[in-house]
Amino acid sequence: MKTVFHSMLAALVAVSACAPQAASVGTTAGQLTAPRVGPTFDHVGLSVADLEVEQRWYQKTLGFSEVVEHFELAQPPVRTVILQHANGTRVELIERKGATRARAFTDPLDAASSEGYSHLALDVDDLDKVFAALSTGGGAGVWPPAPAVKPGARFAYVKDPEGNLLELIQQPRASQ
């Protein structure tokens, strides 16, 4: 009986190790956590030319103040930092010596003419305030605040100091 139990337990452990995360419930500090329904967004990685300049800008202008991870590799020469906002949103800045930009985009429609990364979209509470702060704080305004496709929502585009496109989205206000 003990051998059958151990065989069944080993089979159950093997099956559960291969099961999708939706089938498991874990604990965090003694509390049950809900099973995952699907993948969740962890962070976006952005290749940059100057890690310190970009890190300061994302910390100062967008509030990604917490350094969650810092990594350096000698060969190839790579340095990374993952920054986290108080709301949990994360961005990874990656600097690799000798990296080049394939081409600079003038605006979102120009970016859509090439496959691959186009822009990072951030949900903001006050679009006009954030657009002004980023446009004058080392970034550059690309498209000023305007009505979005979603009724009541607004959007704008800016570039960070190295020219990476950021879309700013303000969701409809509760009164709209």
Summary of the structure (lengths in Angstrom):
residues: 176
radius of gyration: 21.8
end to end distance: 66.7
largest distance: 73.9
contacts: 421
relative contact order: 0.13
helix: 26%
strand: 31%
